[in-house]
């Protein structure tokens, strides 16, 4: 009797452990932000990056799907490349990707005249810069919208100067675009089909 009860308890314990394991496995996406945060924290050398210097201005025109002209408060025009992201390869022959690049450029151009802040990582004497754009009072940056729409791919090496929480949000936005096959990810999925 005791032996049968012991076996029954062992079987119930194993079944409960398997059920708990299955439940955790189905909820694994809920832990993704923690994994992302750890990966970003580790890549940053376990420290928060220094805040980037910022320049206020207005977008005057989009040059490509990831570069714009910006007029600062003094009236100077800057050619700004938006760093940390890969847009569409300029020499692509795929009409879907060319259309996506044109739509991205149009979306950037639609921001013309709006106040923006450029958090820059590099500036040159000829008023060219690399950095991240923040439209209006948006603290999340333009990149998060474009990455989530699948218009840009995040380049982890180029994102390191950003605050850690923003890097985590960008990783989550790219994962969302990839899993939902939006933009570039949709074009790549269609390209891989026979």
Secondary structure, DSSP 4 states (H G I P E B T S, - for coil): -HHHHHHHHHHHHHHHHHHHHHHHHHTGGGGHHHHHHHHHHHHTTSSPPPPPPEEEEEEEEEEETTEEEEEETTS-EEEEEE-SEE---TT---HHHHHHHHHHHHHHHTTTTSEEEEEEEEE-TTSEEEEEEEETT-SS-HHHHHHHTTSSEE-HHHHTTS-HHHHHHHHHHHHHHHHTT-THHHHHHHHH--
